[in-house]
Amino acid sequence: MSDSAESALTVLTPPGRGGIAVVRCVGPAVEDALSQCFRPVRSSPRRKLGVMPPLGQLAYGHVVDAAGQALDEVILYNAGVVAGSTSVFEVNCHGGPAAVRAVCDRLVAAGLREVDADRLMELEGLPRLARDARRALRRAFTPLAARILLDQLGGALAADIAAILAPLGPGALTAIDALLQRWHTCGRFLADPPRIVIAGRPNSGKSTLLNALVGAERAITSAVPGTTRDYVEAEAALQGAPVVLVDTAGLRKAGGEIERQGVERARRELARAAVVIYLIDAAEGATPEDQGVLESLAARALAVLSKIDAAGTKKRAVPFSGLSEKGTAPFSALALSALTGEGMPGLVAAVLEKLIWRAPAPGEAVPFTADQAEALQAARDALAAGRTDEAAQRLSEI
């Protein structure tokens, strides 16, 4: 079956139990399929099926089986027509797995094919950039990330690319550089949220800090050292920036096989972290072991004196005279209490500064996939070398 003739459906909402599920239907035969199984509430069960809502409007009713028995109550939305004769409807049904399956099976029996979300976007005729934005939106877990991606879905990045292409004049390099800069300070976080590892010796407050940053009890906390034996990760927003926080086992000489494995996994997480928040109990101070870990992490480390509520430490930054970063300057440690919140805003600001995160203005164009960034860089290189046609081709790929 050709793309122009194919009619299909997909479930847009995540699998599992929920209040409402959205089944999106696209294709020239969608209206005919729905007319076989949708009965609005104002229609008598003995009357004919298939009174469709007008363009842009909703209708409440039921999806019924071949015998006319109700399978689920639904709200049907007429989303419009794309690519000439391709109708788009959304069936909003109950979110339980059984209800979703019953509705989908009935629509398949009426002539639609069940496909994945990517295939459905192709049938809608969406350009590549719009498809990329919708995919990214499915993974966005902070309101700011969703807002930035919605701006791109709405045409912000496409408009900037079009302006660069028409024509590829002297200002094109500056415009491309601006887009690449926004990729490095924002877009790459949307494509692959950075991992922020919380590390330190046992009982230095790592799990308490993760819970405070996430705003929920994701890690078990205890006064007993060594409670965390494996790493715990959680998605979080730091001033809107999407990150993955990782709470690790305390770094010390392991006392048993399980703890040894936990420490090894913690060290592997340190190696892949974008930033490491290294906690030192303010009441105990830094040890030579702490100094060695901080020196090995170099610029990726943020030394933090924790539990200042218990230790009575009130200084915002405490220098470590014996520590040096590449031998040029002493380390300094932020001071905070994850329990009282003191020092937390400063820690968040310091992490974002390490990441070089900058939130764009509303409506600003932001590249948000690695492929887009690669195409922009290739276009810039070609343009700088005078290969205008190649530059235009790479920009058009976005």
N, C-alpha and C positions, 0 to 999 in steps of 0.2 A: 504494500500500500504506500502511495507517495505521501510526502509531507502535507501537500495541499489537501489530500483526501482523508488523512488520518484524524480520528477523533479519540481523545484519550482523557484520562483522569489521573490525579495523584492526590494524596493526603498531604496537605501543607503543614499541619500541626505535628509535633513530635509524637512518637508512639507512646502508649501508656494510658493511664487513666487521667481524664481531664473533664472540665465542665462542657466544653464545646470542641468539636473537631471541624476543620474546614477541608472540604473536598473540592478541588478546583477542576473544572471540566472545560476542555478546549477542543474545538474542531467544528467542521461544517455540519456534522450529524448530532451535535450535542443537544440542540433544542428538540429534535425528533426523539432522541433517547429519553430525555427528561419528560417529554409529553406522555411516554408510556408508563411512567412510574411516579410522577408527582401529582398529588391531588390537593389543591388549596382547600382551606377549611370552609370556605364559603360554597364549595361544591358538594352536592349530595353524593353519597357513596354510589348511587345508581347513575349519576350523570357522568359524562365523559371526562377523562383525565386531561391534564396538559394545558391548563390556563397559565401561561407564562407571565411573570411580572414584566412591566415595560422597562426599557433601557434605564439603568441606574437606580432601579427600585427593587424593593424586597417583597416577598410573598411568604406567608406562613401557611404551612400545610403538613402533609405526610408523604413519605416515600412508601409506596405500597408494592406488594408482590404481584405476581401475575394473576392471582385470584382476587386482587383488590383489598387484601388484608394489610393493615398498617404495619410497617417494619420499624419506623421511627418518625417522630415529629421533627420537622426541619424548618429552617428559614432559607429560602432560595433567593439568591441575588443575581440579577442580570448585570454582569460587569461590562458588557458591550461587545463590539465586533472588531476584530483585527484582521489584517491581511485579506481584505475583501469580504469573504463569506465565512470567516472563522469566528464562531460564537464563543463567548467566554461566560460561564456561569459558575457560581460557588454555592455548594450545598453545605450549610452549617447544621450539623447534626449533633447528637449527644456524643460526649468524648470517650465513653467506655469502649473498650476493644470490640465487644460484641456488636454494639450499634454501628460502629464505623465499618466493620467487616460486612454487616448485613447491607448497608447502603452501597458500599463499593461493589459487592457481588451483584446487587440488583442492577446497578448502572452498567456493569460488564455484560450482564445478560441482555440488556437493552441495546447493546451494540458498541459500547465504549471499550477501550483497551486501557488497562492499568499500567502506568509507566512511572519512572522516577521524576523528581522535580526538575532535573536538568533537561530531560527530554521534553517535558511539557513547556519549558521556556523556549526551546527551539521551535516547537509547534506554534507558539504565540508570535514567532518572528522577532523576538527581542534581540537587539544588537549585543555583541559580546560584552561590552562594558556593563550594560544593564544586567545581563546574566551573572557576571562576576559580582556585581553589587548585591544581587539577591542571594547568591550563595553566601557571601560574607555576612549578610544580615542574619542568616540562619544561625551563624556561630557567634554573633555579637552578644556579649553578656553585660555590658554597661550601657546606661542611657546615652552617654556622650558618644560612645562608639557607634551606637545605632543612629544617632543624629547625623554624625559625619557621613556614614554610609548612605543614609537617606538623601543627603545632599548630593552625593555622587549618582545615586539612582535617579535623582531629579534632574541631572544633566550638568552639574557643576564641572566635573572633570572633562566631559565631552565638549562643553563650551570652550574651555581653555585650550583643548587640543585643536578644535576647529579654528580658533583665533590664531594659533601658532601656524597652522597650515595655510591660512589665507591672508597674505602669502607668507612664505618662509623668508622674512626680511631680516634686517640687522638686529631687531630686538628679539628674535626667536631664541637665541642662546640664553639670554637673560630670563625669558619666560620658562624655558625648560629647566634652567638651574633652580628657579623658584619652586617648580614642581618636585624636583629631586630633593630639595631641601625639606619640603613637607613630607616626603616619603621617609626621610631619615628621622625626622622629629615627631612623626605621628603615624603615617601610613603603615610602616613596618610593624607597629604595635597591634594594628587591627588584623594584619595577616597572620602574625605569630606572636601572641602576647609573651613578653619576656618573663623568665623565671626569676623570682626573687627568693633567695634561700635564706632562711633564718638559722644561724648556726651558733655554736658556743659550747662551753663545757656543760655537763649535766646540771640541771636545776638552776640555770641562769635566766629562766623566764621565757624560753622560746615559744612554748605552746600558748602561754598567756598572751604573748605579743601577737601570734597568728590570729587567735580568737578576736583580739581587739581590732586588728586591721580588717578582718573579714566582717566583723560585726555579728558573729554567731559562734556558738560553741562547736568548733570543728575538730579541735584537738583536746585530748584529755590532759588536765592539769593536776599536778600533785606536788607536795613538798618533798616527796621521796625522789632522790636523784635517779635518773635512768628510766623514768616512766615511759618515755617515747623510745620504742625499739626499732621502728621503721619510719620512713618519711611519710608525712601527711601533706597533701597538696590541696589547695582551694583557689578558685577563681575569685578575684577581688577587683575593686575599683579604687585607685589612688587618685583623688581629685578628678575622677572620671576616666583616667587612663586604665585600660584593661591590663591586668598582670596576673600571673599565677604565683601564689605564695607557697613556699615549701617549708614545712617544719621538719627538722631532722633530729636524729638521735644525738645525744650529747657526745662531744669529741673527748675521748679519754681512752686509756688502755682498757680494753674490754675484759670483763670478768667472766664471760661465758660465751658459748658459741652463738647464741641468739643475739646477744649484745654485740659481739664482734661483727656479725653480718649487718646489724644496724649501723654501726660506725662506718663500715665499708661503703654502704649505700649512701650514707651522709657525705662521704668524701667524693663519691661519684657525682652527687648533686652539686657539690661545691664546684666541681670542674666545669659543669655545664651552665652555671648560673650567670645571668647578666649582672646582677648585683648580689652581694652577700651582706646581710645585716648580721654582724658578729657581736653577740651579747657577752658582756662581762659583768658578773654580779658586782654591784657597786660596793657592797660590804666587804668583798674579798679582794678586789683589785685584780690587776693583770698578772699573769704568770708567764714564765718563759715559753710555755706551750702556746699561750694566747699570742704572744709576740711572734712566734714562728709561723702560726697560721696566718696572721695578718700580713706579715711580710711576703708570704707565698701568694696571697691573693692580690697584693699590690693595689692598683687603682680600682679594682672591683669591690673592695671592702669598705664597709661603713662600720667603724668601731662604735659600740653603744654601751654605756654604763646603764645597766638595768636595775630595777627594784629600788629606785632612789627614795621611794616612799618609806621603805624599811631601813635603808642605810642613812637616811638623813642628808643625802647629797643634794645640794641645790644648784650647783654650777651647771650652766648650759653646755659647756665644752671643757673637757679635762684633758690636758696634754699628756702624752706618754713620752717622756724624755728619752727612753731607751729604744723607741721604735722609729724606724725611718722607712719612707716609701722611696725605693730606689736610691737610698742614701742621701736624699736632697732635703728632706724636711721631716720633722717629727709627726707621727700620727696624732690626731686628736679624737676624742670620743664625745659623741652626743650623750646627754643624760636624759633618762626618761623613766616614767612609771606607766606600764601598760594597764595597771589597775586603776590609777587615778586619772590617767590621760595626760599628765604633765609631760611635755616634751614630744608628744605624738605628732603635732602638726609640723614641727621642725624635722622629725624623722622622715615623714612623707615627702616634704619638700626636698630633703637631701637625696632621697632615693630617685625622685623624678629628675633632679639635676644630674645625677649620675647617668640616668638613661637618656638625657638630652630630650625629654618630652616637651612638646609645645602643642597646646590645643589650638586648632585653627579657628578662625572667625566663622560664624554661621554663614553657610553658602559658599565657603571657600573650597576651591578644587584641591583634592588630596588623592594621589595615587595610593592604592590600597592592596595591590598584589605584587608579588615579586616579579611576575612577567611584565607588568606595567612599568615597574622601575627599570627592568632590564631593557625594555624597548625605548624608554626615554633616554637612558644612558647611551644606547647605541645610536639613537637619532642625534644626540648631542655630538658624539664623536664624529659621525658622518658629516654633520653640518659644519663643524669646526674644520674639517678637512676639505670642505667645498663640495661634498657629494650630496647635493640638494635632493636629488631624486631618491637616493637611498634613505635619507633622513625622513622624507615625506612618507615613504613606504613603511618605515618602522613606526612612525607616529600613527599611521592609519591602522596598524595592527591592534592598537589599544582599543 
